[in-house]
Amino acid sequence: MIETAIYTLLTESAGLTALVNDRIQHHVLGNDATYPALTYFVPADTPDQPITGASYTNRALIQVDVWSEDSLEAGLVAAEVISALRNYKGTKSGVRVLLIRFEEQSSDYEQTTQHYRRTIELTAYYEG
């Protein structure tokens, strides 16, 4: 699963884990979360046209949300997330990743949680 490969890439990034430690969660943070932290999920995962030979690849949209009590800190963590994932090619957790492409980043302030959020959107092309 691409989610497993993404999690491995994020947790293997020394720069990222120096900022968030092990606070990398799939989809939802708990109510008692410590910040900064991040969540990741795959809102869409579809078969795509062949890129290599006759094998089909999958195209997954990946969303990573950085949560922080400080806007500048959220930006620093987001930069480390992008560094860990952008243009990655290789095999992680049994998934052959052909390319992870950075798409965009946005930021906002969540009134309900009173935390800053940076949303990072990427596209992963992979086999497996």
Secondary structure, DSSP 8 states (H G I E B T S, - for coil): -HHHHHHHHHHT-HHHHHHHTT-EEES---TT--SSEEEEEEEEEEE---SSTT---EEEEEEEEEEESSHHHHHHHHHHHHHHHTT--EEETTEEEEEEEEEEEEEEEETTTTEEEEEEEEEEEEE-
